[in-house]
């Protein structure tokens, strides 16, 4: 039995005919045939269901196509007031770092000396930039994240069958997010932990009493995502450095030099200057770069430790790729990162932006008002520190609707209102923010 002449299925354009349309030439080149074909098939399905006119298949296909060939990722405007939002990928990269990624995405001299034609040191540009950013470092190395840096140290110095101990204060056995805990990470390398002190108080004598022939190193971990207040005490780096074993300090947030806006946040240069042999940190937090684990050794013994880590077999498994190296070098040598800009923008500027944006939205019929708020660093950095900020306050219903716009917008709820905090939104995105709110009205 044939298909009736008036059956809508006769009117559905063929897949190959749609794919041959001139309007789809650029998306086919940019996104690939498989992804575009899926969009065409979905439009054809809508025609058969009576939801779409046959002549609109090409138009519907174009409307459904994503910006990139990674459709599971959606660009999000971070209006939460959290500078380093872990769920949003922490630090947004600078334009210089993005440009470096594009260069490194092709073939490049990541491990080649173009002058001699011989093999060159991998990541020499990024490592040189890191060493220049922290002049007190005797040697530097980079692995793929902060936890990997600690794991490499523990594996190389205390892991395996060495039966060595890592001496650490009980109050610094922290959980670093998503259920990952420092003691479990260290123990997984085969190292043994020697806990000292009480949860809230530890003294230099506690460390000294724990040191013995099996001590591999002392570890001090900055509790970057919480604070203990009240009857507490900890041992400063300078005092721990007077003890004999190597001193490893995990500063967490990735500051390389003192930051006046965050005076209590440790930085690599200061910690090395206080006598630490080795400092570990993350690259995608306050440094504002890509995910990476930074290892910086002090002069002398610290530099020798870094070289020992670099040559350990595990270092190969934790090696960063060319994209990370390119983005890290651009972050270190380029202009201020979006994270640094967001940290230092003054409240007056933010308030003016909030008033202007809220005024435009009210003119467009939206219940929008400027509101003073407090932003935070996030990403396990500067716990308890708030930054004066300003937001556009909208009715609560906008929170869900804005998450469905493209780009998506993520704010936060407070007092029955949806707040779009502008400290974490680039001024260049104010117009996109306005259009997103208008689209939800």
SETOR-942142 format. One record per residue (C-alpha): residue number from 1; residue in one letter; x, y, z. Coordinates in steps of 0.05 Angstrom, whole numbers, m for minus. Last residue first. Example, Ala and Ser with C-alpha at 12.3 -4.5 7.8 and 13.67 -1.06 7.14 Angstrom:
% SETOR-942142
i->2, aa->S, xx->273, yy->m21, zz->143 $
i->1, aa->A, xx->246, yy->m90, zz->156 $
% end
This chain:
% SETOR-942142
i->441, aa->X, xx->209, yy->773, zz->603 $
i->440, aa->X, xx->260, yy->717, zz->596 $
i->439, aa->X, xx->290, yy->744, zz->531 $
i->438, aa->X, xx->297, yy->812, zz->562 $
i->437, aa->X, xx->339, yy->782, zz->618 $
i->436, aa->X, xx->385, yy->749, zz->567 $
i->435, aa->X, xx->390, yy->813, zz->526 $
i->434, aa->X, xx->412, yy->853, zz->586 $
i->433, aa->X, xx->464, yy->801, zz->607 $
i->432, aa->X, xx->491, yy->800, zz->536 $
i->431, aa->X, xx->496, yy->876, zz->538 $
i->430, aa->X, xx->533, yy->873, zz->605 $
i->429, aa->X, xx->582, yy->821, zz->577 $
i->428, aa->X, xx->637, yy->870, zz->558 $
i->427, aa->X, xx->634, yy->896, zz->629 $
i->426, aa->X, xx->659, yy->826, zz->651 $
i->425, aa->X, xx->612, yy->793, zz->700 $
i->424, aa->X, xx->640, yy->767, zz->767 $
i->423, aa->X, xx->636, yy->833, zz->803 $
i->422, aa->X, xx->568, yy->844, zz->769 $
i->421, aa->X, xx->525, yy->803, zz->816 $
i->420, aa->X, xx->460, yy->782, zz->784 $
i->419, aa->X, xx->413, yy->774, zz->843 $
i->418, aa->X, xx->348, yy->735, zz->837 $
i->417, aa->X, xx->301, yy->758, zz->892 $
i->416, aa->X, xx->264, yy->722, zz->947 $
i->415, aa->X, xx->312, yy->746, zz->1001 $
i->414, aa->X, xx->373, yy->722, zz->964 $
i->413, aa->X, xx->376, yy->676, zz->904 $
i->412, aa->X, xx->439, yy->670, zz->862 $
i->411, aa->X, xx->457, yy->685, zz->790 $
i->410, aa->X, xx->476, yy->639, zz->733 $
i->409, aa->X, xx->464, yy->662, zz->662 $
i->408, aa->X, xx->463, yy->615, zz->603 $
i->407, aa->X, xx->491, yy->639, zz->538 $
i->406, aa->X, xx->443, yy->620, zz->511 $
i->405, aa->X, xx->382, yy->624, zz->558 $
i->404, aa->X, xx->359, yy->565, zz->600 $
i->403, aa->X, xx->395, yy->585, zz->664 $
i->402, aa->X, xx->362, yy->653, zz->657 $
i->401, aa->X, xx->293, yy->622, zz->664 $
i->400, aa->X, xx->310, yy->586, zz->729 $
i->399, aa->X, xx->336, yy->649, zz->764 $
i->398, aa->X, xx->284, yy->695, zz->731 $
i->397, aa->X, xx->228, yy->669, zz->775 $
i->396, aa->X, xx->259, yy->702, zz->836 $
i->395, aa->X, xx->241, yy->773, zz->813 $
i->394, aa->X, xx->303, yy->813, zz->794 $
i->393, aa->X, xx->359, yy->847, zz->833 $
i->392, aa->X, xx->417, yy->875, zz->792 $
i->391, aa->X, xx->481, yy->868, zz->832 $
i->390, aa->X, xx->535, yy->908, zz->867 $
i->389, aa->X, xx->598, yy->888, zz->903 $
i->388, aa->X, xx->637, yy->896, zz->967 $
i->387, aa->X, xx->687, yy->838, zz->972 $
i->386, aa->X, xx->680, yy->785, zz->1027 $
i->385, aa->X, xx->735, yy->744, zz->1060 $
i->384, aa->X, xx->711, yy->686, zz->1104 $
i->383, aa->X, xx->751, yy->634, zz->1066 $
i->382, aa->X, xx->806, yy->666, zz->1023 $
i->381, aa->X, xx->811, yy->611, zz->969 $
i->380, aa->X, xx->779, yy->543, zz->961 $
i->379, aa->X, xx->750, yy->559, zz->893 $
i->378, aa->X, xx->711, yy->617, zz->922 $
i->377, aa->X, xx->734, yy->690, zz->923 $
i->376, aa->X, xx->671, yy->720, zz->952 $
i->375, aa->X, xx->623, yy->775, zz->932 $
i->374, aa->X, xx->581, yy->820, zz->979 $
i->373, aa->X, xx->520, yy->857, zz->954 $
i->372, aa->X, xx->494, yy->927, zz->942 $
i->371, aa->X, xx->429, yy->926, zz->902 $
i->370, aa->X, xx->408, yy->957, zz->836 $
i->369, aa->X, xx->334, yy->947, zz->817 $
i->368, aa->X, xx->297, yy->908, zz->764 $
i->367, aa->X, xx->223, yy->895, zz->755 $
i->366, aa->X, xx->227, yy->890, zz->679 $
i->365, aa->X, xx->185, yy->934, zz->633 $
i->364, aa->X, xx->238, yy->953, zz->582 $
i->363, aa->X, xx->250, yy->1019, zz->617 $
i->362, aa->X, xx->260, yy->979, zz->681 $
i->361, aa->X, xx->313, yy->937, zz->644 $
i->360, aa->X, xx->351, yy->999, zz->621 $
i->359, aa->X, xx->351, yy->1027, zz->692 $
i->358, aa->X, xx->374, yy->960, zz->722 $
i->357, aa->X, xx->433, yy->959, zz->674 $
i->356, aa->X, xx->453, yy->1031, zz->688 $
i->355, aa->X, xx->446, yy->1024, zz->764 $
i->354, aa->X, xx->485, yy->959, zz->765 $
i->353, aa->X, xx->540, yy->988, zz->722 $
i->352, aa->X, xx->546, yy->1049, zz->768 $
i->351, aa->X, xx->547, yy->1004, zz->829 $
i->350, aa->X, xx->604, yy->962, zz->800 $
i->349, aa->X, xx->645, yy->1023, zz->784 $
i->348, aa->X, xx->635, yy->1051, zz->854 $
i->347, aa->X, xx->653, yy->983, zz->885 $
i->346, aa->X, xx->723, yy->983, zz->856 $
i->345, aa->X, xx->747, yy->928, zz->809 $
i->344, aa->X, xx->808, yy->894, zz->840 $
i->343, aa->X, xx->785, yy->822, zz->848 $
i->342, aa->X, xx->746, yy->821, zz->783 $
i->341, aa->X, xx->808, yy->846, zz->745 $
i->340, aa->X, xx->853, yy->795, zz->778 $
i->339, aa->X, xx->805, yy->739, zz->761 $
i->338, aa->X, xx->796, yy->764, zz->689 $
i->337, aa->X, xx->872, yy->760, zz->683 $
i->336, aa->X, xx->917, yy->821, zz->682 $
i->335, aa->X, xx->958, yy->825, zz->617 $
i->334, aa->X, xx->1004, yy->770, zz->592 $
i->333, aa->X, xx->1068, yy->738, zz->618 $
i->332, aa->X, xx->1041, yy->690, zz->671 $
i->331, aa->X, xx->974, yy->677, zz->639 $
i->330, aa->X, xx->1005, yy->670, zz->570 $
i->329, aa->X, xx->1054, yy->618, zz->598 $
i->328, aa->X, xx->998, yy->580, zz->633 $
i->327, aa->X, xx->955, yy->579, zz->570 $
i->326, aa->X, xx->1011, yy->552, zz->527 $
i->325, aa->X, xx->1032, yy->499, zz->579 $
i->324, aa->X, xx->960, yy->477, zz->588 $
i->323, aa->X, xx->949, yy->469, zz->514 $
i->322, aa->X, xx->1015, yy->432, zz->504 $
i->321, aa->X, xx->996, yy->377, zz->553 $
i->320, aa->X, xx->1012, yy->372, zz->627 $
i->319, aa->X, xx->1052, yy->312, zz->653 $
i->318, aa->X, xx->1021, yy->273, zz->711 $
i->317, aa->X, xx->1035, yy->204, zz->683 $
i->316, aa->X, xx->1106, yy->226, zz->664 $
i->315, aa->X, xx->1119, yy->253, zz->734 $
i->314, aa->X, xx->1104, yy->184, zz->762 $
i->313, aa->X, xx->1170, yy->159, zz->735 $
i->312, aa->X, xx->1209, yy->209, zz->780 $
i->311, aa->X, xx->1255, yy->255, zz->740 $
i->310, aa->X, xx->1215, yy->319, zz->754 $
i->309, aa->X, xx->1207, yy->301, zz->827 $
i->308, aa->X, xx->1283, yy->294, zz->837 $
i->307, aa->X, xx->1294, yy->359, zz->800 $
i->306, aa->X, xx->1243, yy->393, zz->845 $
i->305, aa->X, xx->1277, yy->365, zz->907 $
i->304, aa->X, xx->1345, yy->390, zz->884 $
i->303, aa->X, xx->1316, yy->460, zz->877 $
i->302, aa->X, xx->1290, yy->456, zz->948 $
i->301, aa->X, xx->1357, yy->434, zz->975 $
i->300, aa->X, xx->1393, yy->494, zz->947 $
i->299, aa->X, xx->1346, yy->551, zz->928 $
i->298, aa->X, xx->1272, yy->541, zz->944 $
i->297, aa->X, xx->1230, yy->494, zz->902 $
i->296, aa->X, xx->1166, yy->513, zz->866 $
i->295, aa->X, xx->1116, yy->460, zz->845 $
i->294, aa->X, xx->1053, yy->485, zz->809 $
i->293, aa->X, xx->994, yy->439, zz->795 $
i->292, aa->X, xx->953, yy->459, zz->734 $
i->291, aa->X, xx->882, yy->477, zz->714 $
i->290, aa->X, xx->889, yy->537, zz->668 $
i->289, aa->X, xx->904, yy->607, zz->693 $
i->288, aa->X, xx->876, yy->659, zz->740 $
i->287, aa->X, xx->933, yy->657, zz->791 $
i->286, aa->X, xx->878, yy->662, zz->843 $
i->285, aa->X, xx->851, yy->593, zz->824 $
i->284, aa->X, xx->867, yy->555, zz->761 $
i->283, aa->X, xx->942, yy->545, zz->772 $
i->282, aa->X, xx->939, yy->507, zz->837 $
i->281, aa->X, xx->995, yy->507, zz->889 $
i->280, aa->X, xx->1054, yy->468, zz->916 $
i->279, aa->X, xx->1114, yy->499, zz->953 $
i->278, aa->X, xx->1179, yy->463, zz->967 $
i->277, aa->X, xx->1238, yy->476, zz->1014 $
i->276, aa->X, xx->1199, yy->526, zz->1056 $
i->275, aa->X, xx->1245, yy->577, zz->1090 $
i->274, aa->X, xx->1205, yy->640, zz->1102 $
i->273, aa->X, xx->1226, yy->667, zz->1034 $
i->272, aa->X, xx->1195, yy->606, zz->1001 $
i->271, aa->X, xx->1130, yy->622, zz->1037 $
i->270, aa->X, xx->1133, yy->696, zz->1017 $
i->269, aa->X, xx->1145, yy->681, zz->943 $
i->268, aa->X, xx->1092, yy->626, zz->940 $
i->267, aa->X, xx->1035, yy->666, zz->970 $
i->266, aa->X, xx->993, yy->656, zz->1033 $
i->265, aa->X, xx->924, yy->688, zz->1037 $
i->264, aa->X, xx->916, yy->731, zz->1100 $
i->263, aa->X, xx->929, yy->797, zz->1064 $
i->262, aa->X, xx->876, yy->785, zz->1011 $
i->261, aa->X, xx->864, yy->853, zz->977 $
i->260, aa->X, xx->938, yy->869, zz->984 $
i->259, aa->X, xx->958, yy->806, zz->946 $
i->258, aa->X, xx->1028, yy->781, zz->963 $
i->257, aa->X, xx->1064, yy->743, zz->906 $
i->256, aa->X, xx->1053, yy->676, zz->871 $
i->255, aa->X, xx->981, yy->666, zz->893 $
i->254, aa->X, xx->960, yy->596, zz->872 $
i->253, aa->X, xx->901, yy->581, zz->918 $
i->252, aa->X, xx->928, yy->519, zz->952 $
i->251, aa->X, xx->987, yy->541, zz->994 $
i->250, aa->X, xx->1014, yy->470, zz->1001 $
i->249, aa->X, xx->1078, yy->476, zz->1041 $
i->248, aa->X, xx->1133, yy->422, zz->1039 $
i->247, aa->X, xx->1188, yy->426, zz->1092 $
i->246, aa->X, xx->1248, yy->380, zz->1084 $
i->245, aa->X, xx->1269, yy->348, zz->1150 $
i->244, aa->X, xx->1315, yy->385, zz->1199 $
i->243, aa->X, xx->1271, yy->433, zz->1238 $
i->242, aa->X, xx->1282, yy->508, zz->1232 $
i->241, aa->X, xx->1236, yy->511, zz->1172 $
i->240, aa->X, xx->1177, yy->495, zz->1218 $
i->239, aa->X, xx->1189, yy->562, zz->1253 $
i->238, aa->X, xx->1189, yy->603, zz->1189 $
i->237, aa->X, xx->1128, yy->566, zz->1164 $
i->236, aa->X, xx->1087, yy->588, zz->1223 $
i->235, aa->X, xx->1062, yy->536, zz->1273 $
i->234, aa->X, xx->987, yy->534, zz->1288 $
i->233, aa->X, xx->944, yy->556, zz->1346 $
i->232, aa->X, xx->871, yy->555, zz->1364 $
i->231, aa->X, xx->823, yy->570, zz->1421 $
i->230, aa->X, xx->772, yy->610, zz->1380 $
i->229, aa->X, xx->768, yy->606, zz->1305 $
i->228, aa->X, xx->777, yy->550, zz->1254 $
i->227, aa->X, xx->768, yy->574, zz->1182 $
i->226, aa->X, xx->748, yy->538, zz->1119 $
i->225, aa->X, xx->765, yy->530, zz->1045 $
i->224, aa->X, xx->839, yy->547, zz->1044 $
i->223, aa->X, xx->862, yy->506, zz->1103 $
i->222, aa->X, xx->936, yy->517, zz->1083 $
i->221, aa->X, xx->971, yy->450, zz->1086 $
i->220, aa->X, xx->1038, yy->443, zz->1121 $
i->219, aa->X, xx->1076, yy->379, zz->1106 $
i->218, aa->X, xx->1140, yy->357, zz->1142 $
i->217, aa->X, xx->1183, yy->309, zz->1103 $
i->216, aa->X, xx->1207, yy->238, zz->1096 $
i->215, aa->X, xx->1209, yy->220, zz->1170 $
i->214, aa->X, xx->1231, yy->148, zz->1179 $
i->213, aa->X, xx->1292, yy->163, zz->1221 $
i->212, aa->X, xx->1251, yy->206, zz->1269 $
i->211, aa->X, xx->1212, yy->270, zz->1275 $
i->210, aa->X, xx->1148, yy->265, zz->1317 $
i->209, aa->X, xx->1176, yy->302, zz->1378 $
i->208, aa->X, xx->1198, yy->360, zz->1334 $
i->207, aa->X, xx->1129, yy->367, zz->1303 $
i->206, aa->X, xx->1093, yy->369, zz->1369 $
i->205, aa->X, xx->1147, yy->415, zz->1397 $
i->204, aa->X, xx->1130, yy->466, zz->1344 $
i->203, aa->X, xx->1059, yy->470, zz->1371 $
i->202, aa->X, xx->991, yy->447, zz->1346 $
i->201, aa->X, xx->921, yy->470, zz->1367 $
i->200, aa->X, xx->851, yy->461, zz->1339 $
i->199, aa->X, xx->849, yy->388, zz->1318 $
i->198, aa->X, xx->903, yy->369, zz->1368 $
i->197, aa->X, xx->977, yy->363, zz->1354 $
i->196, aa->X, xx->1012, yy->314, zz->1307 $
i->195, aa->X, xx->991, yy->263, zz->1255 $
i->194, aa->X, xx->1044, yy->218, zz->1226 $
i->193, aa->X, xx->1019, yy->196, zz->1158 $
i->192, aa->X, xx->1048, yy->136, zz->1122 $
i->191, aa->X, xx->1063, yy->139, zz->1047 $
i->190, aa->X, xx->1038, yy->85, zz->1000 $
i->189, aa->X, xx->1014, yy->135, zz->947 $
i->188, aa->X, xx->941, yy->124, zz->968 $
i->187, aa->X, xx->959, yy->149, zz->1038 $
i->186, aa->X, xx->971, yy->218, zz->1011 $
i->185, aa->X, xx->905, yy->223, zz->975 $
i->184, aa->X, xx->868, yy->193, zz->1034 $
i->183, aa->X, xx->899, yy->243, zz->1082 $
i->182, aa->X, xx->884, yy->302, zz->1035 $
i->181, aa->X, xx->810, yy->285, zz->1027 $
i->180, aa->X, xx->770, yy->282, zz->963 $
i->179, aa->X, xx->695, yy->283, zz->977 $
i->178, aa->X, xx->677, yy->330, zz->920 $
i->177, aa->X, xx->722, yy->383, zz->950 $
i->176, aa->X, xx->789, yy->392, zz->985 $
i->175, aa->X, xx->776, yy->354, zz->1050 $
i->174, aa->X, xx->828, yy->374, zz->1102 $
i->173, aa->X, xx->878, yy->339, zz->1145 $
i->172, aa->X, xx->906, yy->406, zz->1167 $
i->171, aa->X, xx->879, yy->406, zz->1238 $
i->170, aa->X, xx->914, yy->340, zz->1251 $
i->169, aa->X, xx->982, yy->372, zz->1237 $
i->168, aa->X, xx->1025, yy->335, zz->1187 $
i->167, aa->X, xx->1088, yy->292, zz->1189 $
i->166, aa->X, xx->1096, yy->249, zz->1127 $
i->165, aa->X, xx->1127, yy->182, zz->1143 $
i->164, aa->X, xx->1171, yy->134, zz->1103 $
i->163, aa->X, xx->1161, yy->59, zz->1096 $
i->162, aa->X, xx->1200, yy->63, zz->1031 $
i->161, aa->X, xx->1157, yy->10, zz->998 $
i->160, aa->X, xx->1120, yy->57, zz->952 $
i->159, aa->X, xx->1112, yy->128, zz->976 $
i->158, aa->X, xx->1152, yy->176, zz->1019 $
i->157, aa->X, xx->1193, yy->224, zz->976 $
i->156, aa->X, xx->1173, yy->208, zz->904 $
i->155, aa->X, xx->1102, yy->186, zz->918 $
i->154, aa->X, xx->1087, yy->240, zz->969 $
i->153, aa->X, xx->1114, yy->295, zz->925 $
i->152, aa->X, xx->1078, yy->268, zz->863 $
i->151, aa->X, xx->1012, yy->263, zz->901 $
i->150, aa->X, xx->1019, yy->334, zz->926 $
i->149, aa->X, xx->1029, yy->360, zz->856 $
i->148, aa->X, xx->973, yy->316, zz->829 $
i->147, aa->X, xx->925, yy->347, zz->880 $
i->146, aa->X, xx->942, yy->415, zz->853 $
i->145, aa->X, xx->930, yy->397, zz->780 $
i->144, aa->X, xx->963, yy->372, zz->716 $
i->143, aa->X, xx->1037, yy->378, zz->734 $
i->142, aa->X, xx->1085, yy->437, zz->730 $
i->141, aa->X, xx->1157, yy->443, zz->753 $
i->140, aa->X, xx->1200, yy->498, zz->783 $
i->139, aa->X, xx->1272, yy->507, zz->807 $
i->138, aa->X, xx->1310, yy->554, zz->853 $
i->137, aa->X, xx->1248, yy->595, zz->868 $
i->136, aa->X, xx->1264, yy->664, zz->898 $
i->135, aa->X, xx->1251, yy->697, zz->830 $
i->134, aa->X, xx->1177, yy->677, zz->831 $
i->133, aa->X, xx->1147, yy->706, zz->767 $
i->132, aa->X, xx->1212, yy->693, zz->730 $
i->131, aa->X, xx->1210, yy->619, zz->749 $
i->130, aa->X, xx->1138, yy->614, zz->725 $
i->129, aa->X, xx->1155, yy->648, zz->659 $
i->128, aa->X, xx->1214, yy->601, zz->648 $
i->127, aa->X, xx->1171, yy->541, zz->663 $
i->126, aa->X, xx->1119, yy->565, zz->614 $
i->125, aa->X, xx->1170, yy->578, zz->559 $
i->124, aa->X, xx->1209, yy->514, zz->571 $
i->123, aa->X, xx->1146, yy->472, zz->566 $
i->122, aa->X, xx->1183, yy->410, zz->542 $
i->121, aa->X, xx->1258, yy->419, zz->538 $
i->120, aa->X, xx->1281, yy->416, zz->466 $
i->119, aa->X, xx->1294, yy->357, zz->419 $
i->118, aa->X, xx->1342, yy->375, zz->363 $
i->117, aa->X, xx->1330, yy->418, zz->301 $
i->116, aa->X, xx->1384, yy->464, zz->326 $
i->115, aa->X, xx->1350, yy->532, zz->322 $
i->114, aa->X, xx->1279, yy->503, zz->322 $
i->113, aa->X, xx->1290, yy->469, zz->389 $
i->112, aa->X, xx->1232, yy->420, zz->394 $
i->111, aa->X, xx->1187, yy->397, zz->451 $
i->110, aa->X, xx->1128, yy->446, zz->448 $
i->109, aa->X, xx->1150, yy->470, zz->379 $
i->108, aa->X, xx->1080, yy->474, zz->350 $
i->107, aa->X, xx->1030, yy->432, zz->312 $
i->106, aa->X, xx->960, yy->460, zz->319 $
i->105, aa->X, xx->921, yy->471, zz->383 $
i->104, aa->X, xx->981, yy->509, zz->411 $
i->103, aa->X, xx->964, yy->571, zz->371 $
i->102, aa->X, xx->890, yy->569, zz->391 $
i->101, aa->X, xx->909, yy->558, zz->463 $
i->100, aa->X, xx->955, yy->618, zz->462 $
i->99, aa->X, xx->898, yy->661, zz->437 $
i->98, aa->X, xx->855, yy->637, zz->495 $
i->97, aa->X, xx->912, yy->653, zz->544 $
i->96, aa->X, xx->918, yy->724, zz->516 $
i->95, aa->X, xx->843, yy->734, zz->520 $
i->94, aa->X, xx->848, yy->716, zz->594 $
i->93, aa->X, xx->823, yy->650, zz->620 $
i->92, aa->X, xx->762, yy->643, zz->665 $
i->91, aa->X, xx->785, yy->617, zz->733 $
i->90, aa->X, xx->741, yy->563, zz->765 $
i->89, aa->X, xx->708, yy->516, zz->716 $
i->88, aa->X, xx->636, yy->537, zz->726 $
i->87, aa->X, xx->622, yy->486, zz->781 $
i->86, aa->X, xx->686, yy->508, zz->816 $
i->85, aa->X, xx->664, yy->581, zz->818 $
i->84, aa->X, xx->727, yy->624, zz->825 $
i->83, aa->X, xx->701, yy->695, zz->830 $
i->82, aa->X, xx->637, yy->678, zz->868 $
i->81, aa->X, xx->589, yy->737, zz->858 $
i->80, aa->X, xx->540, yy->691, zz->825 $
i->79, aa->X, xx->534, yy->728, zz->758 $
i->78, aa->X, xx->578, yy->679, zz->720 $
i->77, aa->X, xx->555, yy->683, zz->648 $
i->76, aa->X, xx->553, yy->611, zz->624 $
i->75, aa->X, xx->575, yy->583, zz->557 $
i->74, aa->X, xx->545, yy->514, zz->547 $
i->73, aa->X, xx->584, yy->450, zz->542 $
i->72, aa->X, xx->549, yy->385, zz->520 $
i->71, aa->X, xx->547, yy->413, zz->449 $
i->70, aa->X, xx->622, yy->405, zz->439 $
i->69, aa->X, xx->624, yy->415, zz->364 $
i->68, aa->X, xx->616, yy->490, zz->376 $
i->67, aa->X, xx->562, yy->544, zz->372 $
i->66, aa->X, xx->506, yy->494, zz->374 $
i->65, aa->X, xx->459, yy->479, zz->316 $
i->64, aa->X, xx->384, yy->481, zz->330 $
i->63, aa->X, xx->369, yy->547, zz->296 $
i->62, aa->X, xx->407, yy->525, zz->233 $
i->61, aa->X, xx->367, yy->461, zz->229 $
i->60, aa->X, xx->302, yy->498, zz->239 $
i->59, aa->X, xx->318, yy->544, zz->181 $
i->58, aa->X, xx->337, yy->485, zz->136 $
i->57, aa->X, xx->272, yy->449, zz->154 $
i->56, aa->X, xx->228, yy->510, zz->145 $
i->55, aa->X, xx->199, yy->491, zz->77 $
i->54, aa->X, xx->169, yy->428, zz->107 $
i->53, aa->X, xx->127, yy->467, zz->158 $
i->52, aa->X, xx->142, yy->446, zz->229 $
i->51, aa->X, xx->102, yy->414, zz->286 $
i->50, aa->X, xx->61, yy->366, zz->243 $
i->49, aa->X, xx->95, yy->305, zz->272 $
i->48, aa->X, xx->125, yy->288, zz->204 $
i->47, aa->X, xx->153, yy->359, zz->200 $
i->46, aa->X, xx->182, yy->353, zz->271 $
i->45, aa->X, xx->217, yy->289, zz->252 $
i->44, aa->X, xx->249, yy->324, zz->192 $
i->43, aa->X, xx->275, yy->378, zz->239 $
i->42, aa->X, xx->306, yy->324, zz->283 $
i->41, aa->X, xx->338, yy->291, zz->223 $
i->40, aa->X, xx->368, yy->357, zz->201 $
i->39, aa->X, xx->397, yy->369, zz->271 $
i->38, aa->X, xx->427, yy->299, zz->272 $
i->37, aa->X, xx->457, yy->313, zz->203 $
i->36, aa->X, xx->491, yy->375, zz->229 $
i->35, aa->X, xx->525, yy->335, zz->284 $
i->34, aa->X, xx->548, yy->279, zz->238 $
i->33, aa->X, xx->572, yy->325, zz->182 $
i->32, aa->X, xx->622, yy->365, zz->222 $
i->31, aa->X, xx->615, yy->427, zz->266 $
i->30, aa->X, xx->655, yy->482, zz->231 $
i->29, aa->X, xx->656, yy->456, zz->159 $
i->28, aa->X, xx->584, yy->431, zz->162 $
i->27, aa->X, xx->563, yy->496, zz->196 $
i->26, aa->X, xx->594, yy->536, zz->139 $
i->25, aa->X, xx->562, yy->496, zz->83 $
i->24, aa->X, xx->493, yy->494, zz->116 $
i->23, aa->X, xx->467, yy->558, zz->85 $
i->22, aa->X, xx->487, yy->533, zz->15 $
i->21, aa->X, xx->436, yy->475, zz->20 $
i->20, aa->X, xx->470, yy->408, zz->4 $
i->19, aa->X, xx->454, yy->381, zz->73 $
i->18, aa->X, xx->381, yy->394, zz->60 $
i->17, aa->X, xx->382, yy->355, zz->m6 $
i->16, aa->X, xx->421, yy->297, zz->26 $
i->15, aa->X, xx->369, yy->291, zz->81 $
i->14, aa->X, xx->310, yy->290, zz->33 $
i->13, aa->X, xx->257, yy->344, zz->42 $
i->12, aa->X, xx->193, yy->322, zz->79 $
i->11, aa->X, xx->135, yy->336, zz->32 $
i->10, aa->X, xx->118, yy->264, zz->17 $
i->9, aa->X, xx->115, yy->250, zz->91 $
i->8, aa->X, xx->59, yy->301, zz->98 $
i->7, aa->X, xx->11, yy->251, zz->65 $
i->6, aa->X, xx->m30, yy->286, zz->11 $
i->5, aa->X, xx->m8, yy->239, zz->m45 $
i->4, aa->X, xx->m24, yy->178, zz->m2 $
i->3, aa->X, xx->36, yy->133, zz->14 $
i->2, aa->X, xx->32, yy->66, zz->m22 $
i->1, aa->X, xx->0, yy->0, zz->0 $
% end
